[in-house]
């Protein structure tokens, strides 16, 4: 049971810590490109036993590497370019991919310097699934000794509802990327794209009672719905962090009904390091 976005805001950090202490959360991935990383680091003593990964970002926040070294990743304001289509197009450029490598190494080094022991990796908005970018990300995390890289492809069936059209489009795009290359050895199934940001208790219960036997990552995005600093955020992300459903996901992770469902199904809640 995994939460993205540790370090994206103090509100998200607070919800993630509480979801681990009182709820079902076993894992989170940490973002190095936003100011709330410092707050996340301060909370480390409260989450001993929580699994950590890298939430690599090429499209949110400020670069960790010197801007002069990664200019092809940036918008006119010096922020990492938000547009997914931009990164798809730029990935055809070898110099862009070289700069991606520089930024990824800088982010991983920063997370390690802050005391995070990383056992897996994923990315903001699944940008690591873009074919040429995925190759660079896979090589980088392997070099850093990270065992698991998220394979962001959900099953097409078995969901509680169709989902928002924009999320269905994301599912189709990511699945089309994945068909073009191996999944770099991922042994963990994935749920969390179709209902991104709207993983209610009802939906968690649905998945926990219907998923096939095996090892699954269920990705959620808990938060308080509060945002204290948006200086490095694009407007859509700021609005997303304020959305009421962030609190709904937090409540779902700490729900007695969801815990009872997991217990009744004899489901082991584990970290990536336990696989």
ZAPA-104881 format. One record per residue (C-alpha): residue in three letters; x, y, z; residue number from 0. Coordinates in Angstrom, 2 decimals, padded with zeros to 5 digits. Layout:
ATOM type       x       y       z seq
ATOM  ALA       X       Y       Z NUM
...
This chain:
ATOM type       x       y       z seq
ATOM  UNK  000.00  000.00  000.00   0
ATOM  UNK  001.94  002.93 -001.34   1
ATOM  UNK  001.69  006.74 -001.26   2
ATOM  UNK  003.33  008.92 -003.87   3
ATOM  UNK  004.41  012.50 -003.17   4
ATOM  UNK  006.26  012.51  000.16   5
ATOM  UNK  007.87  015.94  000.01   6
ATOM  UNK  005.37  017.56 -002.37   7
ATOM  UNK  003.76  019.60  000.45   8
ATOM  UNK  003.57  019.67  004.23   9
ATOM  UNK -000.06  018.58  004.00  10
ATOM  UNK  000.82  015.50  001.98  11
ATOM  UNK  003.68  014.72  004.38  12
ATOM  UNK  001.36  014.92  007.38  13
ATOM  UNK -001.24  012.63  005.79  14
ATOM  UNK  001.40  010.08  004.74  15
ATOM  UNK  002.92  009.88  008.21  16
ATOM  UNK -000.51  009.45  009.81  17
ATOM  UNK -001.52  006.84  007.22  18
ATOM  UNK  001.52  004.83  008.24  19
ATOM  UNK  001.10  005.30  011.98  20
ATOM  UNK -002.66  004.63  012.15  21
ATOM  UNK -003.47  003.02  008.83  22
ATOM  UNK -002.46  000.57  006.14  23
ATOM  UNK  000.34  002.49  004.43  24
ATOM  UNK  003.59  000.54  004.09  25
ATOM  UNK  005.51  002.51  001.48  26
ATOM  UNK  006.03  005.98  000.06  27
ATOM  UNK  008.15  007.64 -002.62  28
ATOM  UNK  009.95  010.91 -001.98  29
ATOM  UNK  010.24  013.94 -004.25  30
ATOM  UNK  013.47  015.95 -004.23  31
ATOM  UNK  012.40  018.94 -006.32  32
ATOM  UNK  010.08  020.83 -003.93  33
ATOM  UNK  010.71  022.76 -000.68  34
ATOM  UNK  008.63  020.40  001.51  35
ATOM  UNK  011.41  017.80  001.26  36
ATOM  UNK  012.93  019.44  004.33  37
ATOM  UNK  009.70  018.91  006.27  38
ATOM  UNK  009.58  015.28  005.08  39
ATOM  UNK  013.14  014.76  006.29  40
ATOM  UNK  012.28  016.14  009.72  41
ATOM  UNK  009.50  013.53  009.98  42
ATOM  UNK  011.82  010.55  009.38  43
ATOM  UNK  012.07  009.63  013.09  44
ATOM  UNK  008.28  009.18  013.15  45
ATOM  UNK  008.16  006.64  010.32  46
ATOM  UNK  010.79  004.04  011.13  47
ATOM  UNK  009.79  000.90  009.23  48
ATOM  UNK  008.10  002.74  006.36  49
ATOM  UNK  009.53  001.76  002.96  50
ATOM  UNK  011.00  004.58  000.88  51
ATOM  UNK  011.47  005.03 -002.84  52
ATOM  UNK  012.34  007.87 -005.19  53
ATOM  UNK  009.48  009.80 -006.78  54
ATOM  UNK  011.61  011.05 -009.66  55
ATOM  UNK  010.42  014.30 -011.21  56
ATOM  UNK  011.20  015.68 -014.63  57
ATOM  UNK  008.04  017.80 -014.74  58
ATOM  UNK  007.39  019.31 -011.32  59
ATOM  UNK  009.36  021.69 -009.14  60
ATOM  UNK  012.83  023.13 -009.56  61
ATOM  UNK  015.75  021.07 -010.84  62
ATOM  UNK  018.21  019.72 -008.31  63
ATOM  UNK  021.06  019.87 -010.82  64
ATOM  UNK  022.37  023.33 -011.81  65
ATOM  UNK  019.86  024.88 -014.24  66
ATOM  UNK  022.66  025.53 -016.72  67
ATOM  UNK  023.28  021.76 -016.92  68
ATOM  UNK  019.64  020.77 -017.56  69
ATOM  UNK  018.23  023.65 -019.59  70
ATOM  UNK  016.37  021.37 -022.01  71
ATOM  UNK  014.17  020.17 -019.13  72
ATOM  UNK  013.04  023.65 -018.05  73
ATOM  UNK  010.31  026.13 -018.92  74
ATOM  UNK  010.78  029.89 -019.26  75
ATOM  UNK  010.43  030.34 -015.48  76
ATOM  UNK  013.22  027.90 -014.70  77
ATOM  UNK  010.86  025.20 -013.47  78
ATOM  UNK  010.84  021.64 -014.75  79
ATOM  UNK  008.53  021.67 -017.76  80
ATOM  UNK  005.07  020.44 -016.74  81
ATOM  UNK  003.80  019.22 -020.14  82
ATOM  UNK  003.87  015.44 -020.65  83
ATOM  UNK  003.78  015.98 -024.43  84
ATOM  UNK  006.85  018.22 -024.14  85
ATOM  UNK  008.86  015.40 -022.58  86
ATOM  UNK  007.60  012.87 -025.13  87
ATOM  UNK  008.84  015.13 -027.93  88
ATOM  UNK  012.11  016.08 -026.25  89
ATOM  UNK  012.92  012.43 -025.55  90
ATOM  UNK  013.86  012.11 -029.24  91
ATOM  UNK  016.80  014.42 -028.52  92
ATOM  UNK  020.01  012.74 -027.30  93
ATOM  UNK  021.17  015.87 -025.49  94
ATOM  UNK  017.87  016.03 -023.63  95
ATOM  UNK  018.34  012.42 -022.50  96
ATOM  UNK  021.86  013.23 -021.33  97
ATOM  UNK  020.43  016.06 -019.24  98
ATOM  UNK  017.74  013.73 -017.88  99
ATOM  UNK  020.55  011.51 -016.64 100
ATOM  UNK  022.22  014.45 -014.90 101
ATOM  UNK  018.99  015.49 -013.16 102
ATOM  UNK  018.11  011.96 -012.06 103
ATOM  UNK  021.54  011.47 -010.50 104
ATOM  UNK  021.22  014.82 -008.72 105
ATOM  UNK  017.80  013.92 -007.31 106
ATOM  UNK  018.91  010.50 -006.09 107
ATOM  UNK  022.02  011.96 -004.49 108
ATOM  UNK  019.93  014.60 -002.69 109
ATOM  UNK  017.48  012.02 -001.34 110
ATOM  UNK  020.31  009.85 -000.06 111
ATOM  UNK  022.00  012.87  001.50 112
ATOM  UNK  018.75  013.59  003.37 113
ATOM  UNK  018.84  010.13  004.91 114
ATOM  UNK  016.37  008.22  002.75 115
ATOM  UNK  017.23  004.58  002.06 116
ATOM  UNK  015.69  003.90 -001.35 117
ATOM  UNK  014.32  000.50 -002.31 118
ATOM  UNK  012.25  001.38 -005.38 119
ATOM  UNK  011.53  004.18 -007.84 120
ATOM  UNK  008.61  005.68 -009.73 121
ATOM  UNK  007.99  009.11 -011.22 122
ATOM  UNK  005.75  012.14 -011.21 123
ATOM  UNK  002.86  011.50 -013.64 124
ATOM  UNK  004.55  008.27 -014.78 125
ATOM  UNK  006.89  010.20 -017.07 126
ATOM  UNK  009.42  007.37 -016.68 127
ATOM  UNK  007.18  005.20 -018.88 128
ATOM  UNK  008.02  007.29 -021.97 129
ATOM  UNK  010.20  004.84 -023.92 130
ATOM  UNK  013.58  006.55 -024.21 131
ATOM  UNK  013.21  008.17 -020.82 132
ATOM  UNK  012.38  004.79 -019.28 133
ATOM  UNK  015.64  003.36 -020.59 134
ATOM  UNK  017.60  006.17 -018.94 135
ATOM  UNK  015.64  005.86 -015.68 136
ATOM  UNK  016.05  002.07 -015.59 137
ATOM  UNK  019.81  002.29 -016.12 138
ATOM  UNK  020.11  005.02 -013.50 139
ATOM  UNK  018.16  003.32 -010.71 140
ATOM  UNK  019.99  000.06 -011.35 141
ATOM  UNK  023.30  001.89 -011.02 142
ATOM  UNK  022.12  003.32 -007.71 143
ATOM  UNK  021.28 -000.17 -006.45 144
ATOM  UNK  017.49  000.31 -006.54 145
ATOM  UNK  015.78 -003.01 -007.14 146
ATOM  UNK  012.30 -002.04 -008.34 147
ATOM  UNK  011.06  000.43 -010.93 148
ATOM  UNK  007.30  000.84 -011.16 149
ATOM  UNK  005.66 -000.70 -014.23 150
ATOM  UNK  002.69  001.68 -014.45 151
ATOM  UNK  000.35 -000.56 -016.42 152
ATOM  UNK -002.95 -001.51 -014.82 153
ATOM  UNK -005.13 -004.46 -015.84 154
ATOM  UNK -007.92 -003.36 -018.17 155
ATOM  UNK -010.59 -005.24 -016.22 156
ATOM  UNK -011.61 -005.63 -012.58 157
ATOM  UNK -012.11 -001.98 -011.69 158
ATOM  UNK -015.02 -000.60 -009.61 159
ATOM  UNK -015.91  002.01 -012.26 160
ATOM  UNK -014.75  003.28 -015.63 161
ATOM  UNK -012.88  006.25 -014.18 162
ATOM  UNK -012.41  009.79 -015.43 163
ATOM  UNK -011.80  010.13 -019.20 164
ATOM  UNK -008.45  011.83 -018.67 165
ATOM  UNK -007.27  008.92 -016.53 166
ATOM  UNK -008.46  006.40 -019.10 167
ATOM  UNK -006.39  008.26 -021.68 168
ATOM  UNK -003.35  008.06 -019.38 169
ATOM  UNK -003.91  004.32 -018.99 170
ATOM  UNK -004.01  003.87 -022.77 171
ATOM  UNK -000.92  006.00 -023.39 172
ATOM  UNK  001.14  004.25 -020.70 173
ATOM  UNK  000.01  000.81 -021.90 174
ATOM  UNK  001.00  001.67 -025.47 175
ATOM  UNK  004.48  002.65 -024.25 176
ATOM  UNK  004.87 -000.55 -022.28 177
ATOM  UNK  004.04 -002.73 -025.28 178
ATOM  UNK  007.11 -001.37 -027.05 179
ATOM  UNK  009.69 -002.75 -024.61 180
ATOM  UNK  010.25 -005.09 -021.68 181
ATOM  UNK  009.17 -003.90 -018.25 182
ATOM  UNK  012.75 -003.98 -016.93 183
ATOM  UNK  012.01 -006.91 -014.66 184
ATOM  UNK  009.18 -005.56 -012.52 185
ATOM  UNK  007.51 -008.39 -010.61 186
ATOM  UNK  004.85 -006.22 -008.97 187
ATOM  UNK  001.39 -005.54 -010.40 188
ATOM  UNK  000.12 -001.98 -010.30 189
ATOM  UNK -003.18 -000.28 -009.40 190
ATOM  UNK -003.56  003.46 -009.06 191
ATOM  UNK -003.72  005.18 -012.44 192
ATOM  UNK -007.40  004.90 -013.36 193
ATOM  UNK -008.52  006.36 -010.02 194
ATOM  UNK -005.55  008.66 -009.37 195
ATOM  UNK -006.40  011.01 -006.52 196
ATOM  UNK -009.80  009.39 -005.95 197
ATOM  UNK -008.99  006.12 -004.22 198
ATOM  UNK -011.84  006.04 -001.74 199
ATOM  UNK -012.46  003.39  000.92 200
ATOM  UNK -015.07  001.77 -001.35 201
ATOM  UNK -012.53  001.47 -004.16 202
ATOM  UNK -009.82  000.09 -001.89 203
ATOM  UNK -012.24 -002.53 -000.59 204
ATOM  UNK -013.14 -003.43 -004.17 205
ATOM  UNK -009.52 -004.04 -005.11 206
ATOM  UNK -008.58 -005.85 -001.91 207
ATOM  UNK -011.41 -008.33 -002.43 208
ATOM  UNK -010.91 -008.88 -006.17 209
ATOM  UNK -007.24 -008.66 -007.13 210
ATOM  UNK -005.62 -011.86 -008.38 211
ATOM  UNK -003.14 -013.66 -006.17 212
ATOM  UNK  000.31 -012.15 -006.38 213
ATOM  UNK  002.16 -009.02 -005.32 214
ATOM  UNK  000.49 -005.69 -006.04 215
ATOM  UNK  001.29 -002.05 -005.51 216
ATOM  UNK -001.82  000.02 -004.81 217
ATOM  UNK -000.78  003.67 -005.22 218
ATOM  UNK -002.63  006.47 -003.44 219
ATOM  UNK -002.09  010.19 -002.90 220
ATOM  UNK -003.26  011.16  000.60 221
ATOM  UNK -003.18  014.77  001.73 222
ATOM  UNK -004.88  017.38  003.88 223
ATOM  UNK -006.20  019.51  001.03 224
ATOM  UNK -004.04  022.37  002.30 225
ATOM  UNK -001.14  023.99  000.46 226
ATOM  UNK  001.30  026.27  002.20 227
ATOM  UNK  003.75  027.05 -000.63 228
ATOM  UNK  003.05  026.99 -004.35 229
ATOM  UNK  006.02  029.00 -005.61 230
ATOM  UNK  007.45  026.00 -007.50 231
ATOM  UNK  004.11  024.51 -008.58 232
ATOM  UNK  002.20  024.84 -011.80 233
ATOM  UNK -001.46  025.77 -011.38 234
ATOM  UNK -002.96  022.32 -012.17 235
ATOM  UNK -000.80  020.65 -009.53 236
ATOM  UNK -001.56  023.33 -006.94 237
ATOM  UNK -005.28  022.81 -007.55 238
ATOM  UNK -004.82  019.05 -007.31 239
ATOM  UNK -003.07  019.31 -003.95 240
ATOM  UNK -005.97  021.40 -002.63 241
ATOM  UNK -008.61  018.96 -003.87 242
ATOM  UNK -010.92  017.50 -001.22 243
ATOM  UNK -010.29  013.97 -002.49 244
ATOM  UNK -006.77  014.09 -001.08 245
ATOM  UNK -008.39  013.95  002.36 246
ATOM  UNK -010.74  011.18  001.18 247
ATOM  UNK -007.71  009.05  000.28 248
ATOM  UNK -006.19  009.77  003.68 249
ATOM  UNK -009.40  008.67  005.36 250
ATOM  UNK -009.50  005.51  003.22 251
ATOM  UNK -006.01  004.48  004.31 252
ATOM  UNK -006.95  004.80  007.98 253
ATOM  UNK -010.40  003.21  007.60 254
ATOM  UNK -011.30  000.37  009.96 255
ATOM  UNK -013.45 -001.10  007.17 256
ATOM  UNK -010.51 -001.26  004.76 257
ATOM  UNK -008.25 -002.78  007.44 258
ATOM  UNK -010.93 -005.34  008.24 259
ATOM  UNK -011.13 -006.25  004.56 260
ATOM  UNK -007.37 -006.77  004.37 261
ATOM  UNK -007.41 -008.89  007.52 262
ATOM  UNK -010.35 -010.98  006.33 263
ATOM  UNK -008.57 -011.68  003.05 264
ATOM  UNK -005.33 -012.67  004.81 265
ATOM  UNK -003.54 -009.97  002.78 266
ATOM  UNK  000.06 -009.30  003.77 267
ATOM  UNK  000.84 -005.58  003.74 268
ATOM  UNK  004.49 -005.33  002.80 269
ATOM  UNK  007.21 -003.00  001.54 270
ATOM  UNK  009.20 -003.36 -001.68 271
ATOM  UNK  012.17 -004.51  000.39 272
ATOM  UNK  010.05 -007.50  001.52 273
ATOM  UNK  009.45 -008.78 -002.04 274
